[in-house]
Amino acid sequence: MIQAITTNQIRKIVGDQMISNFEAVLIQHVIIDSRSMVQAEQTLFVALIGAKFDGHDFIPELYELGVKCFLVKKGYKEPNGLSGKLDLIFAEDTRVGLQLLATFERDLFQSPVISITGSNGKTIIKEWLGQVLAQKYAVAKSPKSYNSQVGVPLSVFGISPYHQVAILEAGISKVGEMEILQKIIKPDIGIFTNIGTAHEDGFSSIAEKLREKALLFEDSKYVIYRKEHDQISEYLESAFEGENLISWSDQPGADYTLTIKKDAEKTKILLIKPDMGMFTFQVPFSDVASLENIRHVIIASLTLGMQAKDIQAGINHLKAVDMRLTLKSGYNETLIIDDTYNNDLAGLRLALDFMAAQRPKNRKVVFLSDFMQVGQPGEVYQEVAQLLKHYGIDLLIGVGETIQVLEGELPCQTLFYQNTEDLLAELQEDHFDNDLILVTGARIYGFERIVNKLQQRIHGTTLEINLNALTHNYNFYKTKVLPQTKIMVMVKAFAYGGGATEIANHLQQLRADYLAVAYTDEGVALREEGITLPVMVLNPAQESFHLLKKHDLEPVVYSPLFYRQLGKYCRTHQFSMKIHLDLDTGMHRLGFDQQQLGELKELVEMFPELIVTSLYTHLVGADEAVHEDFSLQQLELFSQMCELVSEYLDHKPLRHALNSAGIIRYPDYQFDMVRLGIGLYGVEVNGIFDQKLRPISSLKTTISQIKHLGAGESVGYSRKGQMGKNGKIATIAIGYADGYDRRFSNGKGFVLIHGKKAPIIGNVCMDMCMVDVSEIDTKEGDEVLIYGPGISLKELATNIGTIPYELLTNISSRVKRVYYLD
């Protein structure tokens, strides 16, 4: 924070009453997440209320951790046992209170604030601009994509007195939101990236969205924009004074001209300034989006007073990579958190939060570089030390000169190196065994070399799992069920190809109620990796009964024979076990049918060792309206069967019938729990809420080779591919052994390269396939998107006559899984 404030000051800022049990508490930290607390005695917890959560529920937990000060909704009553033990500041709306506190702190910051809005590119421009400005200034910036009504205030709290410039994102999804953010941010310099269709359902038109976004800049000294974006140009030039506008273009006629010239290795940007001064920048990427983003960065840096040569020095350390935390597999069962682009305290806090959320490992290891341009190193490294202590780091490996002030200041083991080269000379994979490793540092230190050395080499093709998208989808479905309805999440079949352990761990952080796996060994693997949620096993085998007990797994019992087998086993070994009864209402796959309920009653009485925890059924056609009558018959039959079974139980078991499709189509039949499967992974099989879900996985590979072929030449096995005209093909590093279906051969499938479609030509081979890139400007080594944002799994599945489930679950284990937060 820019300035610590007392609880009395906070009360005056939010404009409401307070119950105080302590004298003059000084607040240094404001949090909304119970997991992000560092210095409890100086922390204010703001209890926000969301669609499916209430921050007030976490107050007792935070009190036990040492937090005493809380911003709560008016009318809140202290829990039993906490009366007289809390400082409570009341607000009509705690979110508004959070925003008012941020506004107060922002007004104390006298250095320049740059704010970025638009439909695309905000985060990467912010990150790149922050890295370039760090050549000269101590920079504060929004962590990750913190650009919302809550994210912006949290970003403001991350600004410290020593910062010389702050960069804040601003994103909105409906009318009225930007007016609130403008009052908080009050940017001196604004960047308007572009205008598109994102969040278009919150606005009546693109024009209305443009006007709303532009409200951010109403008091700004300068607004930067690209002249070619006609709608933005026309609006800004009509609504703002010319002296406040800074335009750029790749053609003459704007304040700055930045012309692009590409060659084989780099792209050159020729800058012509308003005074006709010239400079040539060299940038390490050539795609259209990156070139637009970097030109915004150049103009903003110039506007802030940087010299072109210093801007170039910053650009030299940029890479065309996604700005995100990624989780990768390393040698010797290690997990590596790759945060190699980041170098500020806000980012370190987020990375350590992410680290704390992972499953337990032997040690927590942090590779950390010097912080660049921090102004007051003593103050910064004191806070770094507090963070490392709080998160229980076992080993710090520091690189640089100033970071060595931490030597002797930490209870953990420390190793320090002057530079990354010295570290790499000593670094060996066998230094780590089943450890959790965070690698985070300034771009100038090239920490990606550390990740590359420790990362397990599995296969060049990767399946990237966006954990933020998974959270988004989970929360979407939570809004579709009642607050009291539990959610069981299906993580069978390697979590639909995504990797069960990491996804299960993330669901545990999201406080899912239950997990479900297909086989006992899947449940055992989750338990061995520290997953503690209840786990239902759909297809248990008799030979795995001892594992069910050992690992506290809950089997599905689907027949009288299996009931007897499990009951006898439990009786022989003198223990009880929770079970789930499968009731067959029409699937006719497994389960007790209606005629077997009498026998089931006898079995329940015969084997009290088996505790019936839930009753459930499978819907046959919940994803198709044509089967609605049959689905409703199933649900009614299930209700009747549950009533009959419950009559001879001494407790009320959970009931669940709805899958992802059923949650949407039959909300009146939620019973006690729903089972979330394919919807969590971004596929809304009904087609009703396609635009509400986000794909969580992106399958990517690279171009191995490009060949120029003439008309009539054949491609691939059996000469199935034929060049209709002179052109070129690219061989990409994925085949049916990776799970890329052979039915995609000969134009049935396509990939995206630089956002353009490249159809499969010839047959898909075991380890590779070929695509027609005749109309695409590309080169060897370029990234290829197999599926993900921009390529619908539904469309791909339809093209080859299958379903999205098959495409997801077919991805081979040799394909490396990478998990990230964007």
TALINCOR-V340737 format. One line per field, one symbol per residue. ss: DSSP state (@ for helix, = for strand, . for the rest). psi: psi as a letter, one per 40 degrees, with the letter a starting at -180 (. if undefined). burial: # if it has 24 or more other ideal C-beta (glycine too) atoms within 12 Angstrom, else .. Layout:
ss = ???
psi = ???
burial = ???
//
This chain:
ss = ....==@@@@@@@@...==......==.===..@@@...@@@====..=....=@@@@@@@@@@....=====.............=====..@@@@@@@@@@@@@@....======....@@@@@@@@@@@@.....===.........@@@@@@@.......=====.......@@@@@@@@@...====.......@@@...@@@@@@@@@@@@....=====...@@@@@@@@@@..@@@=====......=======....======.....======....@@@@@@@@@@@@@@@@....@@@@@@@@.........======@@@.=====.....@@@@@@@@@@@@.......======.......@@@@@@@@@@@@@@....=====..@@@@@......=====..@@@@@@@..@@@....=====..@@@..@@@@@@@=......=====@@@@@@@@@@@@.......=====.@@@@@...@@@@@@@@@@....====..@@@@@@@@@.....====....@@@@@@@@@...====..@@@@@@@@@@@@@@...=======........=.@@@@@@@@@@@@@...=======........@@@@@@@@@@@@@@@@@@@@@@@......===...@@@@@@.@@@...====.@@@@........@@@....=============....==.@@@.==....======...@@@...@@@.....====..=====........====..........======..=.@@@@@@@....@@@@@@......======.
psi = idhiiidddddddefaiihheihfhhhdhhieheeehcgdefhhhhgihadeihddeeddddddeehehhhiihehhhiheeheeihhhiidhdddddddddddddeeheiihhihiadieddddddddddddeddihhiihhbfgeaddddddddeehideieiihhihiieihedddddddddgidhihhdihaehfdeeididdddddddeddedeidihhihdegdddddddedeiideehhiiieiieidhhghhhiaddihhhhhhideeiiihihifieiddddddddddddddddeeiidddddddddeiigihgihihihiiffihhhhfeeifiddddddddddddeiiiidihhhhhiihhfedgddddddddddddddefhdhhhihaddeeeeheeieiiihiididdddddehideehhfihhhhhiiddefeddddddehhhdidhihhhhddddddddddddeeiidehihhhhfiffffeehddddddddddefidiihididdddddddeeeheihhhhdgiideeddddddefihihheidddddddddddddefiihhihhhhheedfciihideeddddddddddgedhhhdihiihidfeehddeddddddddddddddddddddfieihiihhdhaddddddgeefdbeiihhbdddeehgddedfdedihheihhiaihdihihiiheiihaiefdhhhdihaiihhigiaeeeehheeeifediiihhfeihhihhaihideiiiihfdehhiiheiihhdiahdhhdddddddefaidddddeehieehhhhhih.
burial = ##.####.###.##.#.##.....################.########..#..##.##..##...#######..#.....#..#######..#############.##.##################################################.###########....##.################..##...#..#..##########.########.#.###.###..#...#######...#######......######......#.#######.################.#.#.######.##.############..##########################.#.############.....##.######.##.########.#####...#.#.####..#..#...#...##..#################.####..#.##################.##...###########################################.#.#.########...##.###.##########.##.###.##......###########..####..##..#..##..#.###############.......##.##.###.##.###..#...##############..##################..#...############.##.#.....##....#.#...##########.#################.##########..#######.#.##..########.####.##.##..##########..########
//
